[in-house]
Amino acid sequence: MRLGAFLIIFRHTEPLKKITKYRAKSHCFFGDDFPIDDKIKMSSDLDQYNDNHMESDDMDMPSNMQNNSHNQAEKRAHHNALERKRRDHIKGSFNDLRDVIPVLKGEKASRAHILKSATDYIQSLKSKTQQHQKLIDDLKRQNAILELQTRLLDRVKETSLYAQSHEKKTVKNEPEIQTTRNLLN
C-alpha cells in the first residue's frame, strides 16, 4: 500500500480520536499530525525502494522466469494468430453466404443484413418448394387417374373383342340352332 493511500485511510478515522478522551499513545500518526519532513523523507524512501526493487527484480530474474515470460508471449502470439484465423474464416463464410444470395450478390453488406437476407431467401425457397411439392402431388394423382382409365379402356377393348368374336360364333351357329329347333318341332 502506498503512503498516500495509508494517509487517506487514516484521515477518514480522525473523528474517532476526537471522541476518545483517554487513549494510549499511538505510534501511528493521523492525517495532519504526521510531521511534514518525515512525510517527504518517507515518500522519497518509498519511491527509491520501489525503483531499486524493480531494477533488482529485472536483473535477478531467474532464467526459468524469463523463459516463462517468453513462453507466455509465444502462447499469446499463438492465441492471437488462432483468433485472427477464426475471424478471417467467419468473414469468408459471410462473404460466401452473401455471394450465394441473389439479392446481395457482389454488394457490400453488413453481417446482420446478410443474415436477414439469407433467412428471407431461405423462407422464399421453402415456399417455392412447398408449391412445387403440391404440383408434384397433383401430377401424381392425375397420373394415377390416367393409368386407371388406361387399364379400364384396355379391359373394355378386351371384352369388346371377346364380345365381337363371340357374336361371330353365335351368328355362325344360329342357322344350325334354328335347324335343330325346326327338327325338334
N, C-alpha and C positions, 0 to 999 in steps of 0.2 A: 504494500500500500504506500502510495506517495505521501509525502509530508503534508502537502496541501489538503489532500483528502482526509488525512488524520485530523488536521485542524478544523476542517469543516464539520466533521462528525462531532468533535468535542464542543464546537461552538453552539451546536443545537442543544447540548446538555447544560448550557450555562444557567438556566433558571433553577436547576437543581442545587447549585452551590449557594444561591441566594436564599433558598428556602431553608437549607440545613444550617443551623446556628453552630452546632458543635460537631466538628468533623476533625478527623485526624489529618495531619499534614500530609499532603499528597505530593508525589514525585511527578505527577502529570500536570502540565500547565494547560489551561483552558484559554483558547482564543487570544485575547489581548494580554493576558498575564504572562505569556511567553516572551522572554527578552528578545529584542529585535536583533541584536548582534548574534545571539545564539541561533535565531531563525535563519539568518543569512549563512552562518557558518554551517549549520546542519544541512541546509538546502544545497550548498555547494559541495559538501562532503557526499551527500546522497547522489548528486549528479556525477561527481567524479567516480564514485563507487560503481555506478551503473555503467559509465563509459569504460572503466577498466575491466569490469566484469564481462562486458560484451566482447571487448577485444581479446581477452584471455580465452573466452569460450571459443572464438573462431580459431585461435592458434592452437589451443589444446584439444580441439575436437578430434576424437579418435578416428582412425581410418574407416572403421565399420560404420560410424555415424555419417561420415562423408559419403560412403558408398550407399547408405540408406537413403540419404537425401538425393543422391544421383538416381537410385532405383525409383524413388518416388517421382522424380522428374520424368524418368522414362515411362513409368506407369501412366502419368498424367498425359504425356505426349501420345502414348498408345491409345488412351481413352479418348483424347481429342480427335485422333485420326479415325477411330471407330465411329465416333459421334458424327464427324463430318461425312463419312461414308454413308451412315444411316440417313442423314439429312439429304444427301445427294440422291440416294435411292428413292426416298419419298418424293423428292422433287421430280425425278424422272418418271415415277409412277403417275404423278398428277399430270405431267406433260403427255404421257401416253394416253391417259384417260381423256384428256382434253382433245387429243387428235382423233380419238375414236368417235366422239360425239359430233354428229354432223353440224349442229348449230355453232359449235365452238371451234371447228377445225381451223387451225392456223391463227386463231385470235389469241391475244393476251387476256388472261382472266385470272381472277383470284381463286384460291383454293376453295373457298366457300361457294363461289359462283360455279366452279367446275363440278363440285359435289351436287349442288342444286340442279344443274342442267343434266347431270348423269341420272339422278333419281327421276326427273321428268322424262328423260329419254327411255329409261327402263320401264316406267309406267306406260308410256305410249307403245312400246314394244309388246308389253303384256296384253294390252287391249287389242292390238293387232293380232296377236297370237290367238286370243280368245275368239275373235271374229273369224279367223281362218279355221280354227277348230270347229266352230259351228258350221261353217261352209263345208268342211270335210265330212262332218256327221250328216248333213243334209244330202250331200252327194252319195254317201254310202247308203243312206235309206233309199234314195231314188234308184241306185244301182241294184239294191236287193229287190225292189219292186219290179224293175225291168227284167231281172233274172227270173223272178216268179212268173211274170207274164210270158216270157220266152218259153219256160217249161210247160206252161199251160197250153200255149199255142202248139208246141211240139206234140203234146198229148192229143190235142184236138185233131191235129193232122193225122196222127197215128189212128185215132178212132174213125176219122172220116175215110181214110184209106181202107180201113178194115170194113167199114160200112159199105163202101163202094165195091170192094171185092166181094163182099157177102151178097150185095144186091145182084151183081152179075151172076153169081152162082144161083141165087134164087130165081132170077129171070130165066136162066137156062133150065133149071129144074121145074119150073112152073108148068110147062106143057106136059111134062111127064106126070106131074102130080094131077093135072086135070084129066089126063087119060086114065090114070089109075082110079080116079074118082068116078069117071064115067063107067068104067068097067064094074066098079063096085055097085053102082046104081042100077 
